[in-house]
């Protein structure tokens, strides 16, 4: 499972739609959680989250909650397969 798929899974189960195509994950999701779920190193998740933040795929932080642009993240997941 890629980082994108792991974050989409969290969004599906823990998220709430804040506007069409954008989902807020209010629960604390750590980089270690995502890394364990995706089967990658935490450092890899850290780099990936930084890229997604710059690309406006992801907003927020693990403390305050993430807002995910679902369609863009799904494209990232599809590209990684």
mmCIF file of the N, C-alpha and C atoms, coordinates in Angstrom:
data_MODEL
# 
_entry.id   MODEL 
# 
loop_
_atom_site.group_PDB 
_atom_site.id 
_atom_site.type_symbol 
_atom_site.label_atom_id 
_atom_site.label_alt_id 
_atom_site.label_comp_id 
_atom_site.label_asym_id 
_atom_site.label_entity_id 
_atom_site.label_seq_id 
_atom_site.pdbx_PDB_ins_code 
_atom_site.Cartn_x 
_atom_site.Cartn_y 
_atom_site.Cartn_z 
_atom_site.occupancy 
_atom_site.B_iso_or_equiv 
_atom_site.pdbx_formal_charge 
_atom_site.auth_seq_id 
_atom_site.auth_comp_id 
_atom_site.auth_asym_id 
_atom_site.auth_atom_id 
_atom_site.pdbx_PDB_model_num 
ATOM 1   N N  . UNK A 1 1  ? 0.859   -1.183 0.000   1.00 0.00 ? 1  UNK A N  1 
ATOM 2   C CA . UNK A 1 1  ? 0.000   0.000  0.000   1.00 0.00 ? 1  UNK A CA 1 
ATOM 3   C C  . UNK A 1 1  ? 0.895   1.233  0.000   1.00 0.00 ? 1  UNK A C  1 
ATOM 4   N N  . UNK A 1 2  ? 0.570   2.176  -0.822  1.00 0.00 ? 2  UNK A N  1 
ATOM 5   C CA . UNK A 1 2  ? 1.339   3.419  -0.893  1.00 0.00 ? 2  UNK A CA 1 
ATOM 6   C C  . UNK A 1 2  ? 0.882   4.393  0.191   1.00 0.00 ? 2  UNK A C  1 
ATOM 7   N N  . UNK A 1 3  ? 1.661   5.451  0.362   1.00 0.00 ? 3  UNK A N  1 
ATOM 8   C CA . UNK A 1 3  ? 1.269   6.495  1.314   1.00 0.00 ? 3  UNK A CA 1 
ATOM 9   C C  . UNK A 1 3  ? -0.081  7.092  0.929   1.00 0.00 ? 3  UNK A C  1 
ATOM 10  N N  . UNK A 1 4  ? -0.300  7.281  -0.379  1.00 0.00 ? 4  UNK A N  1 
ATOM 11  C CA . UNK A 1 4  ? -1.561  7.865  -0.837  1.00 0.00 ? 4  UNK A CA 1 
ATOM 12  C C  . UNK A 1 4  ? -2.736  6.961  -0.486  1.00 0.00 ? 4  UNK A C  1 
ATOM 13  N N  . UNK A 1 5  ? -2.604  5.672  -0.725  1.00 0.00 ? 5  UNK A N  1 
ATOM 14  C CA . UNK A 1 5  ? -3.679  4.726  -0.393  1.00 0.00 ? 5  UNK A CA 1 
ATOM 15  C C  . UNK A 1 5  ? -3.929  4.705  1.118   1.00 0.00 ? 5  UNK A C  1 
ATOM 16  N N  . UNK A 1 6  ? -2.859  4.741  1.900   1.00 0.00 ? 6  UNK A N  1 
ATOM 17  C CA . UNK A 1 6  ? -3.011  4.732  3.359   1.00 0.00 ? 6  UNK A CA 1 
ATOM 18  C C  . UNK A 1 6  ? -3.779  5.973  3.823   1.00 0.00 ? 6  UNK A C  1 
ATOM 19  N N  . UNK A 1 7  ? -3.423  7.136  3.286   1.00 0.00 ? 7  UNK A N  1 
ATOM 20  C CA . UNK A 1 7  ? -4.109  8.364  3.693   1.00 0.00 ? 7  UNK A CA 1 
ATOM 21  C C  . UNK A 1 7  ? -5.558  8.366  3.209   1.00 0.00 ? 7  UNK A C  1 
ATOM 22  N N  . UNK A 1 8  ? -5.804  7.826  2.022   1.00 0.00 ? 8  UNK A N  1 
ATOM 23  C CA . UNK A 1 8  ? -7.182  7.711  1.534   1.00 0.00 ? 8  UNK A CA 1 
ATOM 24  C C  . UNK A 1 8  ? -8.005  6.792  2.427   1.00 0.00 ? 8  UNK A C  1 
ATOM 25  N N  . UNK A 1 9  ? -7.393  5.735  2.929   1.00 0.00 ? 9  UNK A N  1 
ATOM 26  C CA . UNK A 1 9  ? -8.089  4.824  3.841   1.00 0.00 ? 9  UNK A CA 1 
ATOM 27  C C  . UNK A 1 9  ? -8.463  5.543  5.130   1.00 0.00 ? 9  UNK A C  1 
ATOM 28  N N  . UNK A 1 10 ? -7.528  6.317  5.682   1.00 0.00 ? 10 UNK A N  1 
ATOM 29  C CA . UNK A 1 10 ? -7.839  7.110  6.876   1.00 0.00 ? 10 UNK A CA 1 
ATOM 30  C C  . UNK A 1 10 ? -8.970  8.088  6.578   1.00 0.00 ? 10 UNK A C  1 
ATOM 31  N N  . UNK A 1 11 ? -8.922  8.737  5.411   1.00 0.00 ? 11 UNK A N  1 
ATOM 32  C CA . UNK A 1 11 ? -9.962  9.707  5.046   1.00 0.00 ? 11 UNK A CA 1 
ATOM 33  C C  . UNK A 1 11 ? -11.321 9.029  4.928   1.00 0.00 ? 11 UNK A C  1 
ATOM 34  N N  . UNK A 1 12 ? -11.337 7.840  4.372   1.00 0.00 ? 12 UNK A N  1 
ATOM 35  C CA . UNK A 1 12 ? -12.586 7.105  4.204   1.00 0.00 ? 12 UNK A CA 1 
ATOM 36  C C  . UNK A 1 12 ? -13.206 6.746  5.552   1.00 0.00 ? 12 UNK A C  1 
ATOM 37  N N  . UNK A 1 13 ? -12.384 6.274  6.472   1.00 0.00 ? 13 UNK A N  1 
ATOM 38  C CA . UNK A 1 13 ? -12.900 5.775  7.748   1.00 0.00 ? 13 UNK A CA 1 
ATOM 39  C C  . UNK A 1 13 ? -13.003 6.835  8.843   1.00 0.00 ? 13 UNK A C  1 
ATOM 40  N N  . UNK A 1 14 ? -12.149 7.851  8.779   1.00 0.00 ? 14 UNK A N  1 
ATOM 41  C CA . UNK A 1 14 ? -12.112 8.837  9.865   1.00 0.00 ? 14 UNK A CA 1 
ATOM 42  C C  . UNK A 1 14 ? -12.463 10.246 9.414   1.00 0.00 ? 14 UNK A C  1 
ATOM 43  N N  . UNK A 1 15 ? -12.670 10.428 8.120   1.00 0.00 ? 15 UNK A N  1 
ATOM 44  C CA . UNK A 1 15 ? -12.853 11.772 7.592   1.00 0.00 ? 15 UNK A CA 1 
ATOM 45  C C  . UNK A 1 15 ? -14.300 12.202 7.497   1.00 0.00 ? 15 UNK A C  1 
ATOM 46  N N  . UNK A 1 16 ? -14.448 13.508 7.338   1.00 0.00 ? 16 UNK A N  1 
ATOM 47  C CA . UNK A 1 16 ? -15.760 14.101 7.095   1.00 0.00 ? 16 UNK A CA 1 
ATOM 48  C C  . UNK A 1 16 ? -15.591 15.133 5.989   1.00 0.00 ? 16 UNK A C  1 
ATOM 49  N N  . UNK A 1 17 ? -16.523 15.143 5.064   1.00 0.00 ? 17 UNK A N  1 
ATOM 50  C CA . UNK A 1 17 ? -16.434 16.068 3.946   1.00 0.00 ? 17 UNK A CA 1 
ATOM 51  C C  . UNK A 1 17 ? -16.685 17.489 4.437   1.00 0.00 ? 17 UNK A C  1 
ATOM 52  N N  . UNK A 1 18 ? -15.756 18.395 4.131   1.00 0.00 ? 18 UNK A N  1 
ATOM 53  C CA . UNK A 1 18 ? -15.914 19.789 4.530   1.00 0.00 ? 18 UNK A CA 1 
ATOM 54  C C  . UNK A 1 18 ? -16.434 20.633 3.373   1.00 0.00 ? 18 UNK A C  1 
ATOM 55  N N  . UNK A 1 19 ? -16.198 20.181 2.185   1.00 0.00 ? 19 UNK A N  1 
ATOM 56  C CA . UNK A 1 19 ? -16.748 20.758 0.964   1.00 0.00 ? 19 UNK A CA 1 
ATOM 57  C C  . UNK A 1 19 ? -16.536 19.709 -0.123  1.00 0.00 ? 19 UNK A C  1 
ATOM 58  N N  . UNK A 1 20 ? -17.217 19.833 -1.238  1.00 0.00 ? 20 UNK A N  1 
ATOM 59  C CA . UNK A 1 20 ? -17.089 18.796 -2.265  1.00 0.00 ? 20 UNK A CA 1 
ATOM 60  C C  . UNK A 1 20 ? -15.629 18.520 -2.648  1.00 0.00 ? 20 UNK A C  1 
ATOM 61  N N  . UNK A 1 21 ? -15.228 17.255 -2.507  1.00 0.00 ? 21 UNK A N  1 
ATOM 62  C CA . UNK A 1 21 ? -13.880 16.853 -2.887  1.00 0.00 ? 21 UNK A CA 1 
ATOM 63  C C  . UNK A 1 21 ? -12.819 17.060 -1.836  1.00 0.00 ? 21 UNK A C  1 
ATOM 64  N N  . UNK A 1 22 ? -13.187 17.625 -0.691  1.00 0.00 ? 22 UNK A N  1 
ATOM 65  C CA . UNK A 1 22 ? -12.204 17.864 0.382   1.00 0.00 ? 22 UNK A CA 1 
ATOM 66  C C  . UNK A 1 22 ? -12.699 17.219 1.667   1.00 0.00 ? 22 UNK A C  1 
ATOM 67  N N  . UNK A 1 23 ? -11.825 16.418 2.269   1.00 0.00 ? 23 UNK A N  1 
ATOM 68  C CA . UNK A 1 23 ? -12.173 15.649 3.458   1.00 0.00 ? 23 UNK A CA 1 
ATOM 69  C C  . UNK A 1 23 ? -11.244 16.033 4.593   1.00 0.00 ? 23 UNK A C  1 
ATOM 70  N N  . UNK A 1 24 ? -11.820 16.307 5.772   1.00 0.00 ? 24 UNK A N  1 
ATOM 71  C CA . UNK A 1 24 ? -11.025 16.613 6.964   1.00 0.00 ? 24 UNK A CA 1 
ATOM 72  C C  . UNK A 1 24 ? -10.908 15.360 7.820   1.00 0.00 ? 24 UNK A C  1 
ATOM 73  N N  . UNK A 1 25 ? -9.657  15.057 8.198   1.00 0.00 ? 25 UNK A N  1 
ATOM 74  C CA . UNK A 1 25 ? -9.384  13.969 9.130   1.00 0.00 ? 25 UNK A CA 1 
ATOM 75  C C  . UNK A 1 25 ? -9.034  14.634 10.451  1.00 0.00 ? 25 UNK A C  1 
ATOM 76  N N  . UNK A 1 26 ? -9.957  14.610 11.389  1.00 0.00 ? 26 UNK A N  1 
ATOM 77  C CA . UNK A 1 26 ? -9.743  15.290 12.671  1.00 0.00 ? 26 UNK A CA 1 
ATOM 78  C C  . UNK A 1 26 ? -8.918  14.452 13.646  1.00 0.00 ? 26 UNK A C  1 
ATOM 79  N N  . UNK A 1 27 ? -8.933  13.154 13.493  1.00 0.00 ? 27 UNK A N  1 
ATOM 80  C CA . UNK A 1 27 ? -8.183  12.290 14.400  1.00 0.00 ? 27 UNK A CA 1 
ATOM 81  C C  . UNK A 1 27 ? -6.687  12.443 14.151  1.00 0.00 ? 27 UNK A C  1 
ATOM 82  N N  . UNK A 1 28 ? -5.934  12.259 15.183  1.00 0.00 ? 28 UNK A N  1 
ATOM 83  C CA . UNK A 1 28 ? -4.488  12.368 15.061  1.00 0.00 ? 28 UNK A CA 1 
ATOM 84  C C  . UNK A 1 28 ? -3.965  11.174 14.258  1.00 0.00 ? 28 UNK A C  1 
ATOM 85  N N  . UNK A 1 29 ? -3.401  11.470 13.112  1.00 0.00 ? 29 UNK A N  1 
ATOM 86  C CA . UNK A 1 29 ? -2.786  10.460 12.257  1.00 0.00 ? 29 UNK A CA 1 
ATOM 87  C C  . UNK A 1 29 ? -1.315  10.835 12.163  1.00 0.00 ? 29 UNK A C  1 
ATOM 88  N N  . UNK A 1 30 ? -0.459  10.025 12.733  1.00 0.00 ? 30 UNK A N  1 
ATOM 89  C CA . UNK A 1 30 ? 0.966   10.352 12.745  1.00 0.00 ? 30 UNK A CA 1 
ATOM 90  C C  . UNK A 1 30 ? 1.651   9.829  11.491  1.00 0.00 ? 30 UNK A C  1 
ATOM 91  N N  . UNK A 1 31 ? 2.831   10.364 11.245  1.00 0.00 ? 31 UNK A N  1 
ATOM 92  C CA . UNK A 1 31 ? 3.634   9.874  10.133  1.00 0.00 ? 31 UNK A CA 1 
ATOM 93  C C  . UNK A 1 31 ? 3.971   8.402  10.342  1.00 0.00 ? 31 UNK A C  1 
ATOM 94  N N  . UNK A 1 32 ? 4.172   8.006  11.585  1.00 0.00 ? 32 UNK A N  1 
ATOM 95  C CA . UNK A 1 32 ? 4.459   6.605  11.887  1.00 0.00 ? 32 UNK A CA 1 
ATOM 96  C C  . UNK A 1 32 ? 3.261   5.709  11.561  1.00 0.00 ? 32 UNK A C  1 
ATOM 97  N N  . UNK A 1 33 ? 2.045   6.210  11.840  1.00 0.00 ? 33 UNK A N  1 
ATOM 98  C CA . UNK A 1 33 ? 0.835   5.457  11.489  1.00 0.00 ? 33 UNK A CA 1 
ATOM 99  C C  . UNK A 1 33 ? 0.772   5.224  9.984   1.00 0.00 ? 33 UNK A C  1 
ATOM 100 N N  . UNK A 1 34 ? 0.973   6.297  9.219   1.00 0.00 ? 34 UNK A N  1 
ATOM 101 C CA . UNK A 1 34 ? 0.927   6.184  7.765   1.00 0.00 ? 34 UNK A CA 1 
ATOM 102 C C  . UNK A 1 34 ? 2.034   5.273  7.239   1.00 0.00 ? 34 UNK A C  1 
ATOM 103 N N  . UNK A 1 35 ? 3.222   5.398  7.816   1.00 0.00 ? 35 UNK A N  1 
ATOM 104 C CA . UNK A 1 35 ? 4.348   4.570  7.383   1.00 0.00 ? 35 UNK A CA 1 
ATOM 105 C C  . UNK A 1 35 ? 4.076   3.093  7.632   1.00 0.00 ? 35 UNK A C  1 
ATOM 106 N N  . UNK A 1 36 ? 3.542   2.780  8.806   1.00 0.00 ? 36 UNK A N  1 
ATOM 107 C CA . UNK A 1 36 ? 3.246   1.382  9.131   1.00 0.00 ? 36 UNK A CA 1 
ATOM 108 C C  . UNK A 1 36 ? 2.183   0.819  8.197   1.00 0.00 ? 36 UNK A C  1 
ATOM 109 N N  . UNK A 1 37 ? 1.182   1.605  7.914   1.00 0.00 ? 37 UNK A N  1 
ATOM 110 C CA . UNK A 1 37 ? 0.108   1.153  7.041   1.00 0.00 ? 37 UNK A CA 1 
ATOM 111 C C  . UNK A 1 37 ? 0.585   0.987  5.597   1.00 0.00 ? 37 UNK A C  1 
ATOM 112 N N  . UNK A 1 38 ? 1.461   1.885  5.152   1.00 0.00 ? 38 UNK A N  1 
ATOM 113 C CA . UNK A 1 38 ? 1.949   1.851  3.778   1.00 0.00 ? 38 UNK A CA 1 
ATOM 114 C C  . UNK A 1 38 ? 3.135   0.911  3.595   1.00 0.00 ? 38 UNK A C  1 
ATOM 115 N N  . UNK A 1 39 ? 3.752   0.508  4.710   1.00 0.00 ? 39 UNK A N  1 
ATOM 116 C CA . UNK A 1 39 ? 4.912   -0.379 4.625   1.00 0.00 ? 39 UNK A CA 1 
ATOM 117 C C  . UNK A 1 39 ? 6.172   0.327  4.143   1.00 0.00 ? 39 UNK A C  1 
ATOM 118 N N  . UNK A 1 40 ? 6.317   1.593  4.547   1.00 0.00 ? 40 UNK A N  1 
ATOM 119 C CA . UNK A 1 40 ? 7.488   2.377  4.176   1.00 0.00 ? 40 UNK A CA 1 
ATOM 120 C C  . UNK A 1 40 ? 8.081   3.012  5.431   1.00 0.00 ? 40 UNK A C  1 
ATOM 121 N N  . UNK A 1 41 ? 9.243   3.633  5.273   1.00 0.00 ? 41 UNK A N  1 
ATOM 122 C CA . UNK A 1 41 ? 9.889   4.315  6.399   1.00 0.00 ? 41 UNK A CA 1 
ATOM 123 C C  . UNK A 1 41 ? 9.161   5.623  6.712   1.00 0.00 ? 41 UNK A C  1 
ATOM 124 N N  . UNK A 1 42 ? 9.191   6.020  7.983   1.00 0.00 ? 42 UNK A N  1 
ATOM 125 C CA . UNK A 1 42 ? 8.558   7.263  8.394   1.00 0.00 ? 42 UNK A CA 1 
ATOM 126 C C  . UNK A 1 42 ? 9.156   8.448  7.649   1.00 0.00 ? 42 UNK A C  1 
ATOM 127 N N  . UNK A 1 43 ? 10.440  8.408  7.381   1.00 0.00 ? 43 UNK A N  1 
ATOM 128 C CA . UNK A 1 43 ? 11.106  9.490  6.676   1.00 0.00 ? 43 UNK A CA 1 
ATOM 129 C C  . UNK A 1 43 ? 10.534  9.668  5.272   1.00 0.00 ? 43 UNK A C  1 
ATOM 130 N N  . UNK A 1 44 ? 10.182  8.559  4.635   1.00 0.00 ? 44 UNK A N  1 
ATOM 131 C CA . UNK A 1 44 ? 9.567   8.610  3.310   1.00 0.00 ? 44 UNK A CA 1 
ATOM 132 C C  . UNK A 1 44 ? 8.210   9.305  3.382   1.00 0.00 ? 44 UNK A C  1 
ATOM 133 N N  . UNK A 1 45 ? 7.449   8.998  4.419   1.00 0.00 ? 45 UNK A N  1 
ATOM 134 C CA . UNK A 1 45 ? 6.146   9.643  4.617   1.00 0.00 ? 45 UNK A CA 1 
ATOM 135 C C  . UNK A 1 45 ? 6.338   11.140 4.839   1.00 0.00 ? 45 UNK A C  1 
ATOM 136 N N  . UNK A 1 46 ? 7.316   11.505 5.612   1.00 0.00 ? 46 UNK A N  1 
ATOM 137 C CA . UNK A 1 46 ? 7.590   12.913 5.887   1.00 0.00 ? 46 UNK A CA 1 
ATOM 138 C C  . UNK A 1 46 ? 7.865   13.671 4.590   1.00 0.00 ? 46 UNK A C  1 
ATOM 139 N N  . UNK A 1 47 ? 8.711   13.107 3.731   1.00 0.00 ? 47 UNK A N  1 
ATOM 140 C CA . UNK A 1 47 ? 9.016   13.748 2.443   1.00 0.00 ? 47 UNK A CA 1 
ATOM 141 C C  . UNK A 1 47 ? 7.766   13.848 1.572   1.00 0.00 ? 47 UNK A C  1 
ATOM 142 N N  . UNK A 1 48 ? 7.006   12.765 1.517   1.00 0.00 ? 48 UNK A N  1 
ATOM 143 C CA . UNK A 1 48 ? 5.807   12.729 0.683   1.00 0.00 ? 48 UNK A CA 1 
ATOM 144 C C  . UNK A 1 48 ? 4.780   13.748 1.158   1.00 0.00 ? 48 UNK A C  1 
ATOM 145 N N  . UNK A 1 49 ? 4.554   13.837 2.462   1.00 0.00 ? 49 UNK A N  1 
ATOM 146 C CA . UNK A 1 49 ? 3.594   14.811 2.994   1.00 0.00 ? 49 UNK A CA 1 
ATOM 147 C C  . UNK A 1 49 ? 4.035   16.236 2.678   1.00 0.00 ? 49 UNK A C  1 
ATOM 148 N N  . UNK A 1 50 ? 5.338   16.482 2.715   1.00 0.00 ? 50 UNK A N  1 
ATOM 149 C CA . UNK A 1 50 ? 5.858   17.803 2.356   1.00 0.00 ? 50 UNK A CA 1 
ATOM 150 C C  . UNK A 1 50 ? 5.566   18.154 0.902   1.00 0.00 ? 50 UNK A C  1 
ATOM 151 N N  . UNK A 1 51 ? 5.764   17.180 0.022   1.00 0.00 ? 51 UNK A N  1 
ATOM 152 C CA . UNK A 1 51 ? 5.467   17.394 -1.400  1.00 0.00 ? 51 UNK A CA 1 
ATOM 153 C C  . UNK A 1 51 ? 3.979   17.660 -1.583  1.00 0.00 ? 51 UNK A C  1 
ATOM 154 N N  . UNK A 1 52 ? 3.146   16.857 -0.962  1.00 0.00 ? 52 UNK A N  1 
ATOM 155 C CA . UNK A 1 52 ? 1.696   17.023 -1.101  1.00 0.00 ? 52 UNK A CA 1 
ATOM 156 C C  . UNK A 1 52 ? 1.220   18.362 -0.539  1.00 0.00 ? 52 UNK A C  1 
ATOM 157 N N  . UNK A 1 53 ? 1.847   18.828 0.512   1.00 0.00 ? 53 UNK A N  1 
ATOM 158 C CA . UNK A 1 53 ? 1.484   20.129 1.078   1.00 0.00 ? 53 UNK A CA 1 
ATOM 159 C C  . UNK A 1 53 ? 1.815   21.234 0.082   1.00 0.00 ? 53 UNK A C  1 
ATOM 160 N N  . UNK A 1 54 ? 2.988   21.159 -0.524  1.00 0.00 ? 54 UNK A N  1 
ATOM 161 C CA . UNK A 1 54 ? 3.374   22.165 -1.520  1.00 0.00 ? 54 UNK A CA 1 
ATOM 162 C C  . UNK A 1 54 ? 2.465   22.116 -2.748  1.00 0.00 ? 54 UNK A C  1 
ATOM 163 N N  . UNK A 1 55 ? 1.978   20.935 -3.097  1.00 0.00 ? 55 UNK A N  1 
ATOM 164 C CA . UNK A 1 55 ? 1.102   20.771 -4.255  1.00 0.00 ? 55 UNK A CA 1 
ATOM 165 C C  . UNK A 1 55 ? -0.374  21.012 -3.921  1.00 0.00 ? 55 UNK A C  1 
ATOM 166 N N  . UNK A 1 56 ? -0.657  21.361 -2.674  1.00 0.00 ? 56 UNK A N  1 
ATOM 167 C CA . UNK A 1 56 ? -2.031  21.634 -2.208  1.00 0.00 ? 56 UNK A CA 1 
ATOM 168 C C  . UNK A 1 56 ? -2.930  20.394 -2.271  1.00 0.00 ? 56 UNK A C  1 
ATOM 169 N N  . UNK A 1 57 ? -2.329  19.217 -2.191  1.00 0.00 ? 57 UNK A N  1 
ATOM 170 C CA . UNK A 1 57 ? -3.100  17.979 -2.090  1.00 0.00 ? 57 UNK A CA 1 
ATOM 171 C C  . UNK A 1 57 ? -3.527  17.783 -0.641  1.00 0.00 ? 57 UNK A C  1 
ATOM 172 N N  . UNK A 1 58 ? -2.712  18.299 0.266   1.00 0.00 ? 58 UNK A N  1 
ATOM 173 C CA . UNK A 1 58 ? -2.901  18.106 1.692   1.00 0.00 ? 58 UNK A CA 1 
ATOM 174 C C  . UNK A 1 58 ? -2.675  19.435 2.405   1.00 0.00 ? 58 UNK A C  1 
ATOM 175 N N  . UNK A 1 59 ? -3.510  19.703 3.413   1.00 0.00 ? 59 UNK A N  1 
ATOM 176 C CA . UNK A 1 59 ? -3.341  20.892 4.246   1.00 0.00 ? 59 UNK A CA 1 
ATOM 177 C C  . UNK A 1 59 ? -3.396  20.448 5.705   1.00 0.00 ? 59 UNK A C  1 
ATOM 178 N N  . UNK A 1 60 ? -2.775  21.202 6.576   1.00 0.00 ? 60 UNK A N  1 
ATOM 179 C CA . UNK A 1 60 ? -2.855  20.923 8.003   1.00 0.00 ? 60 UNK A CA 1 
ATOM 180 C C  . UNK A 1 60 ? -1.683  20.115 8.510   1.00 0.00 ? 60 UNK A C  1 
ATOM 181 N N  . UNK A 1 61 ? -1.907  19.488 9.665   1.00 0.00 ? 61 UNK A N  1 
ATOM 182 C CA . UNK A 1 61 ? -0.858  18.705 10.313  1.00 0.00 ? 61 UNK A CA 1 
ATOM 183 C C  . UNK A 1 61 ? -1.490  17.575 11.107  1.00 0.00 ? 61 UNK A C  1 
ATOM 184 N N  . UNK A 1 62 ? -0.652  16.679 11.608  1.00 0.00 ? 62 UNK A N  1 
ATOM 185 C CA . UNK A 1 62 ? -1.177  15.561 12.392  1.00 0.00 ? 62 UNK A CA 1 
ATOM 186 C C  . UNK A 1 62 ? -1.832  16.053 13.678  1.00 0.00 ? 62 UNK A C  1 
ATOM 187 N N  . UNK A 1 63 ? -1.350  17.160 14.224  1.00 0.00 ? 63 UNK A N  1 
ATOM 188 C CA . UNK A 1 63 ? -1.935  17.691 15.465  1.00 0.00 ? 63 UNK A CA 1 
ATOM 189 C C  . UNK A 1 63 ? -3.300  18.321 15.238  1.00 0.00 ? 63 UNK A C  1 
ATOM 190 N N  . UNK A 1 64 ? -3.401  19.177 14.233  1.00 0.00 ? 64 UNK A N  1 
ATOM 191 C CA . UNK A 1 64 ? -4.643  19.903 13.994  1.00 0.00 ? 64 UNK A CA 1 
ATOM 192 C C  . UNK A 1 64 ? -5.605  19.188 13.071  1.00 0.00 ? 64 UNK A C  1 
ATOM 193 N N  . UNK A 1 65 ? -5.139  18.153 12.440  1.00 0.00 ? 65 UNK A N  1 
ATOM 194 C CA . UNK A 1 65 ? -5.957  17.427 11.479  1.00 0.00 ? 65 UNK A CA 1 
ATOM 195 C C  . UNK A 1 65 ? -5.592  17.793 10.059  1.00 0.00 ? 65 UNK A C  1 
ATOM 196 N N  . UNK A 1 66 ? -5.774  16.860 9.185   1.00 0.00 ? 66 UNK A N  1 
ATOM 197 C CA . UNK A 1 66 ? -5.475  17.061 7.774   1.00 0.00 ? 66 UNK A CA 1 
ATOM 198 C C  . UNK A 1 66 ? -6.746  17.346 7.001   1.00 0.00 ? 66 UNK A C  1 
ATOM 199 N N  . UNK A 1 67 ? -6.621  18.145 5.950   1.00 0.00 ? 67 UNK A N  1 
ATOM 200 C CA . UNK A 1 67 ? -7.672  18.293 4.948   1.00 0.00 ? 67 UNK A CA 1 
ATOM 201 C C  . UNK A 1 67 ? -7.071  17.757 3.656   1.00 0.00 ? 67 UNK A C  1 
ATOM 202 N N  . UNK A 1 68 ? -7.751  16.782 3.082   1.00 0.00 ? 68 UNK A N  1 
ATOM 203 C CA . UNK A 1 68 ? -7.252  16.075 1.912   1.00 0.00 ? 68 UNK A CA 1 
ATOM 204 C C  . UNK A 1 68 ? -8.082  16.469 0.692   1.00 0.00 ? 68 UNK A C  1 
ATOM 205 N N  . UNK A 1 69 ? -7.399  16.804 -0.395  1.00 0.00 ? 69 UNK A N  1 
ATOM 206 C CA . UNK A 1 69 ? -8.072  17.012 -1.679  1.00 0.00 ? 69 UNK A CA 1 
ATOM 207 C C  . UNK A 1 69 ? -8.157  15.624 -2.305  1.00 0.00 ? 69 UNK A C  1 
ATOM 208 N N  . UNK A 1 70 ? -9.336  15.028 -2.199  1.00 0.00 ? 70 UNK A N  1 
ATOM 209 C CA . UNK A 1 70 ? -9.518  13.615 -2.502  1.00 0.00 ? 70 UNK A CA 1 
ATOM 210 C C  . UNK A 1 70 ? -9.150  13.231 -3.938  1.00 0.00 ? 70 UNK A C  1 
ATOM 211 N N  . UNK A 1 71 ? -9.611  13.959 -4.929  1.00 0.00 ? 71 UNK A N  1 
ATOM 212 C CA . UNK A 1 71 ? -9.348  13.600 -6.325  1.00 0.00 ? 71 UNK A CA 1 
ATOM 213 C C  . UNK A 1 71 ? -7.855  13.643 -6.633  1.00 0.00 ? 71 UNK A C  1 
ATOM 214 N N  . UNK A 1 72 ? -7.175  14.650 -6.132  1.00 0.00 ? 72 UNK A N  1 
ATOM 215 C CA . UNK A 1 72 ? -5.719  14.746 -6.370  1.00 0.00 ? 72 UNK A CA 1 
ATOM 216 C C  . UNK A 1 72 ? -4.984  13.599 -5.693  1.00 0.00 ? 72 UNK A C  1 
ATOM 217 N N  . UNK A 1 73 ? -5.413  13.254 -4.475  1.00 0.00 ? 73 UNK A N  1 
ATOM 218 C CA . UNK A 1 73 ? -4.754  12.158 -3.766  1.00 0.00 ? 73 UNK A CA 1 
ATOM 219 C C  . UNK A 1 73 ? -5.033  10.825 -4.464  1.00 0.00 ? 73 UNK A C  1 
ATOM 220 N N  . UNK A 1 74 ? -6.208  10.654 -5.015  1.00 0.00 ? 74 UNK A N  1 
ATOM 221 C CA . UNK A 1 74 ? -6.516  9.442  -5.765  1.00 0.00 ? 74 UNK A CA 1 
ATOM 222 C C  . UNK A 1 74 ? -5.644  9.335  -7.002  1.00 0.00 ? 74 UNK A C  1 
ATOM 223 N N  . UNK A 1 75 ? -5.370  10.463 -7.655  1.00 0.00 ? 75 UNK A N  1 
ATOM 224 C CA . UNK A 1 75 ? -4.455  10.453 -8.810  1.00 0.00 ? 75 UNK A CA 1 
ATOM 225 C C  . UNK A 1 75 ? -3.052  10.048 -8.376  1.00 0.00 ? 75 UNK A C  1 
ATOM 226 N N  . UNK A 1 76 ? -2.609  10.532 -7.217  1.00 0.00 ? 76 UNK A N  1 
ATOM 227 C CA . UNK A 1 76 ? -1.293  10.148 -6.701  1.00 0.00 ? 76 UNK A CA 1 
ATOM 228 C C  . UNK A 1 76 ? -1.251  8.648  -6.444  1.00 0.00 ? 76 UNK A C  1 
ATOM 229 N N  . UNK A 1 77 ? -2.323  8.115  -5.879  1.00 0.00 ? 77 UNK A N  1 
ATOM 230 C CA . UNK A 1 77 ? -2.376  6.682  -5.586  1.00 0.00 ? 77 UNK A CA 1 
ATOM 231 C C  . UNK A 1 77 ? -2.344  5.872  -6.877  1.00 0.00 ? 77 UNK A C  1 
ATOM 232 N N  . UNK A 1 78 ? -3.081  6.309  -7.878  1.00 0.00 ? 78 UNK A N  1 
ATOM 233 C CA . UNK A 1 78 ? -3.110  5.590  -9.158  1.00 0.00 ? 78 UNK A CA 1 
ATOM 234 C C  . UNK A 1 78 ? -1.751  5.645  -9.857  1.00 0.00 ? 78 UNK A C  1 
ATOM 235 N N  . UNK A 1 79 ? -1.082  6.778  -9.750  1.00 0.00 ? 79 UNK A N  1 
ATOM 236 C CA . UNK A 1 79 ? 0.242   6.927  -10.383 1.00 0.00 ? 79 UNK A CA 1 
ATOM 237 C C  . UNK A 1 79 ? 1.291   6.048  -9.725  1.00 0.00 ? 79 UNK A C  1 
ATOM 238 N N  . UNK A 1 80 ? 1.117   5.759  -8.451  1.00 0.00 ? 80 UNK A N  1 
ATOM 239 C CA . UNK A 1 80 ? 2.087   4.953  -7.705  1.00 0.00 ? 80 UNK A CA 1 
ATOM 240 C C  . UNK A 1 80 ? 1.935   3.462  -7.965  1.00 0.00 ? 80 UNK A C  1 
ATOM 241 N N  . UNK A 1 81 ? 0.831   3.063  -8.578  1.00 0.00 ? 81 UNK A N  1 
ATOM 242 C CA . UNK A 1 81 ? 0.613   1.634  -8.813  1.00 0.00 ? 81 UNK A CA 1 
ATOM 243 C C  . UNK A 1 81 ? 1.271   1.156  -10.062 1.00 0.00 ? 81 UNK A C  1 
# 
